[in-house]
Amino acid sequence: MPNIPSAAESLFMSFSIAFTQPTFQRILPLAIGAILTTGRRTVTGVLWIMRGLVAGHSSTYHRVFSRAVWSLWPLGKILAGAILRQIPPDEPVLVLSLRQIVSWFTSRQPIETTFQEVRAHLGFETPRQYVAKSVLRTAPCLLGLFSIICLIFAKHVRGHRIRIRNTQWYVKAEPTFSDVIATVRRLFWQETIFEKASHHKGLKKLPPKLRNMLLDYLSQAA
C-alpha cells in the first residue's frame, strides 16, 4: 500500500469500511493517481503515474469500477460526515426544511463553479467506459474527489503555511481550487511518489533548490 501523507491518512482510511481489503488496496492508489494525473483520467494513465507503487496485474484495477462489489452510498455518507465535522461545534445550527436544503444545494453559481473546477483540474467527463457499473461510478467518484482534496487541504493548512499563487493580472487574497489542488499534489508527489517508488530514488540526490522547483512544476501542472 502506498505511503499516505498525514493530512490525508485518516480520511482515506475511513473509506476502507466500504470495500473488501483487496478492492481497497486497489482503489487507494487509483484515488491518489487521479489527483496527480493531468488531462484525461483513465485507469491506464493513473497506473502509469503510480508505477512502482501498485501490486498485481493492471486488469484488477480496471475491474474495480466494472466488476468489484461496492456501493457509492457508504462512501457518500462517510464523505458527508467528514465535511460536516469541519463546522465548528459552537456554530449556530440552522433548522431547514427539505425544500430549503434542495434550493440552496442547487443554487446555480456554486454548482457551475464546482463543475468548472472538476473539469479543469480533475478531468471530469474525460473517462470513457463501456460497462454500466463503470459509467455509474466514475463521475460520482471524480466529484467526490473534489471534496476529498479540499478536506486534505483544510487539514494540512492547520499546521503549515501555504503560498497563494498570483499573477500580474490576477491577484488573490484567498486560495482558489488551483492553489488547493497544487498544495495537495505536492504532498503526494513528495511523500508518496518520490518517497517510495524505486525509480525515483535519484530525486533525493538533487540540490534542494532544484528539487523544490521540480515539485512546484509537477504540483502546478494541470
C-alpha positions as CSV (number, residue, x, y, z in Angstrom):
1,M,0.0,0.0,0.0
2,P,1.4,3.4,-0.9
3,N,2.5,5.8,1.8
4,I,-0.2,8.4,2.6
5,P,0.6,12.0,3.8
6,S,-0.6,12.6,7.4
7,A,-3.1,15.2,6.2
8,A,-4.9,12.5,4.1
9,E,-4.3,9.3,6.0
10,S,-7.3,9.3,8.4
11,L,-9.7,10.4,5.7
12,F,-8.6,7.8,3.2
13,M,-8.6,5.0,5.8
14,S,-12.1,5.9,6.8
15,F,-13.3,4.8,3.4
16,S,-11.8,1.3,3.9
17,I,-15.0,0.0,5.5
18,A,-16.9,0.4,2.2
19,F,-14.6,-2.1,0.4
20,T,-13.2,-5.5,0.8
21,Q,-9.4,-5.4,1.6
22,P,-8.3,-6.4,-1.9
23,T,-10.5,-3.7,-3.5
24,F,-9.4,-1.1,-1.1
25,Q,-5.8,-1.8,-1.8
26,R,-6.5,-1.0,-5.4
27,I,-8.9,1.9,-5.0
28,L,-6.4,3.8,-2.8
29,P,-3.7,4.1,-5.5
30,L,-6.3,4.9,-8.1
31,A,-7.6,7.8,-6.0
32,I,-4.0,9.1,-5.4
33,G,-3.2,8.7,-9.1
34,A,-6.4,10.5,-10.1
35,I,-5.3,13.5,-8.0
36,L,-1.8,13.5,-9.6
37,T,-2.7,12.7,-13.2
38,T,-3.4,15.5,-15.6
39,G,-5.6,15.5,-18.7
40,R,-7.9,12.5,-19.2
41,R,-8.5,10.3,-16.1
42,T,-8.1,6.8,-17.3
43,V,-7.1,3.7,-15.2
44,T,-4.1,3.2,-17.6
45,G,-2.9,6.8,-17.1
46,V,-3.3,6.6,-13.3
47,L,-1.4,3.3,-13.2
48,W,1.5,4.9,-15.2
49,I,1.7,7.7,-12.6
50,M,1.7,5.2,-9.8
51,R,4.1,2.7,-11.4
52,G,6.4,1.1,-8.9
53,L,3.8,1.6,-6.1
54,V,1.0,-0.8,-7.3
55,A,0.9,-4.5,-6.9
56,G,-1.0,-7.0,-9.0
57,H,-2.0,-7.1,-12.7
58,S,-3.4,-3.9,-14.2
59,S,-6.6,-5.7,-15.2
60,T,-7.5,-6.0,-11.5
61,Y,-7.5,-2.2,-11.3
62,H,-9.8,-1.9,-14.3
63,R,-12.2,-4.3,-12.6
64,V,-12.5,-2.0,-9.5
65,F,-15.0,0.1,-11.5
66,S,-16.5,-2.5,-13.8
67,R,-16.9,-5.6,-11.6
68,A,-16.0,-5.2,-8.0
69,V,-18.8,-5.3,-5.5
70,W,-19.1,-1.9,-3.6
71,S,-21.6,0.9,-3.3
72,L,-21.3,4.6,-3.6
73,W,-23.8,5.2,-0.8
74,P,-21.5,4.3,2.2
75,L,-18.8,6.5,0.6
76,G,-21.1,9.4,0.3
77,K,-22.2,9.0,3.9
78,I,-18.5,9.0,5.1
79,L,-17.6,12.0,3.0
80,A,-20.7,14.0,4.1
81,G,-19.7,13.2,7.8
82,A,-16.2,14.4,7.2
83,I,-17.5,17.7,5.6
84,L,-19.9,18.3,8.5
85,R,-17.2,17.8,11.0
86,Q,-15.5,20.9,9.6
87,I,-18.3,23.0,11.1
88,P,-17.1,24.5,14.5
89,P,-19.1,22.9,17.4
90,D,-20.2,26.3,18.7
91,E,-21.6,27.3,15.3
92,P,-25.3,28.1,15.4
93,V,-27.4,25.2,14.0
94,L,-29.8,26.1,11.2
95,V,-33.0,24.1,11.0
96,L,-34.0,24.0,7.4
97,S,-36.9,22.3,5.5
98,L,-36.1,19.8,2.8
99,R,-37.2,22.4,0.2
100,Q,-34.7,25.0,1.5
101,I,-31.9,22.4,1.6
102,V,-32.5,21.4,-2.1
103,S,-32.9,25.0,-3.1
104,W,-29.6,26.0,-1.6
105,F,-27.8,23.0,-2.8
106,T,-28.9,23.5,-6.4
107,S,-28.2,27.3,-6.5
108,R,-26.7,27.9,-9.9
109,Q,-23.4,29.6,-9.3
110,P,-21.8,27.1,-6.8
111,I,-22.8,24.1,-8.9
112,E,-21.4,25.8,-12.1
113,T,-18.1,26.7,-10.4
114,T,-17.7,23.2,-9.0
115,F,-18.3,21.5,-12.3
116,Q,-15.9,24.0,-14.0
117,E,-13.1,23.3,-11.5
118,V,-13.7,19.5,-11.7
119,R,-13.5,19.6,-15.5
120,A,-10.4,21.8,-15.5
121,H,-8.4,20.1,-12.7
122,L,-9.8,16.5,-12.3
123,G,-10.6,15.5,-15.9
124,F,-14.4,15.3,-15.3
125,E,-16.2,13.9,-18.4
126,T,-12.9,12.7,-19.9
127,P,-13.1,8.9,-18.9
128,R,-14.7,6.6,-21.5
129,Q,-16.4,3.4,-20.2
130,Y,-18.4,0.7,-21.9
131,V,-19.6,-1.1,-18.8
132,A,-22.7,0.1,-16.9
133,K,-21.1,-0.1,-13.5
134,S,-18.1,1.9,-14.6
135,V,-20.3,4.6,-16.2
136,L,-22.4,5.0,-13.0
137,R,-19.3,5.0,-10.6
138,T,-16.7,7.2,-12.3
139,A,-18.4,10.6,-12.4
140,P,-19.6,10.5,-8.7
141,C,-16.1,9.4,-7.7
142,L,-14.4,12.4,-9.5
143,L,-17.0,14.8,-7.9
144,G,-16.3,13.2,-4.5
145,L,-12.5,13.6,-5.2
146,F,-13.1,17.4,-5.4
147,S,-14.4,17.4,-1.7
148,I,-11.6,15.0,-0.6
149,I,-8.9,17.3,-2.0
150,C,-10.5,20.3,-0.1
151,L,-10.6,18.3,3.1
152,I,-7.0,17.2,2.8
153,F,-6.0,20.9,2.2
154,A,-8.1,22.1,5.2
155,K,-6.2,19.7,7.5
156,H,-2.8,20.5,6.0
157,V,-3.1,24.2,6.4
158,R,-3.8,24.0,10.1
159,G,-0.1,23.3,10.7
160,H,1.5,24.7,7.6
161,R,1.7,28.0,5.7
162,I,0.8,27.9,2.0
163,R,1.7,30.1,-0.8
164,I,-1.1,31.6,-2.8
165,R,-0.1,31.8,-6.5
166,N,-0.8,35.2,-8.0
167,T,-0.2,36.7,-11.4
168,Q,0.1,40.3,-12.5
169,W,-3.4,40.2,-14.0
170,Y,-5.0,38.2,-11.2
171,V,-4.2,39.0,-7.6
172,K,-5.9,36.7,-5.0
173,A,-6.5,37.3,-1.3
174,E,-7.9,33.8,-0.7
175,P,-6.7,30.4,-2.1
176,T,-8.7,29.1,-5.1
177,F,-9.1,25.5,-6.0
178,S,-6.0,25.7,-8.2
179,D,-4.0,26.6,-5.1
180,V,-5.7,23.8,-3.1
181,I,-5.0,21.0,-5.6
182,A,-1.4,22.3,-6.2
183,T,-0.8,22.0,-2.4
184,V,-2.3,18.5,-2.2
185,R,-0.5,17.3,-5.3
186,R,2.8,18.5,-3.9
187,L,2.1,16.5,-0.7
188,F,1.5,13.3,-2.7
189,W,4.4,13.8,-5.0
190,Q,6.8,14.4,-2.2
191,E,5.5,11.9,0.4
192,T,4.1,9.2,-1.7
193,I,5.6,9.0,-5.2
194,F,9.2,10.2,-4.6
195,E,9.4,8.7,-1.2
196,K,8.6,5.1,-2.1
197,A,8.9,4.5,-5.8
198,S,12.2,2.8,-6.5
199,H,12.8,4.5,-9.9
200,H,12.6,8.0,-8.2
201,K,15.5,7.4,-5.8
202,G,17.6,9.9,-7.7
203,L,15.4,12.8,-6.6
204,K,17.0,12.8,-3.1
205,K,20.4,13.5,-4.7
206,L,19.2,16.7,-6.3
207,P,20.1,20.0,-4.7
208,P,17.2,21.3,-2.5
209,K,16.5,24.3,-4.8
210,L,16.2,22.1,-7.9
211,R,14.1,19.5,-6.1
212,N,11.7,22.2,-4.9
213,M,11.5,23.6,-8.4
214,L,10.6,20.2,-9.8
215,L,7.9,19.7,-7.1
216,D,6.4,23.1,-7.8
217,Y,6.3,22.3,-11.5
218,L,4.6,19.0,-11.0
219,S,2.1,20.2,-8.5
220,Q,1.0,23.1,-10.7
221,A,0.6,21.1,-13.9
222,A,-3.0,21.0,-14.9
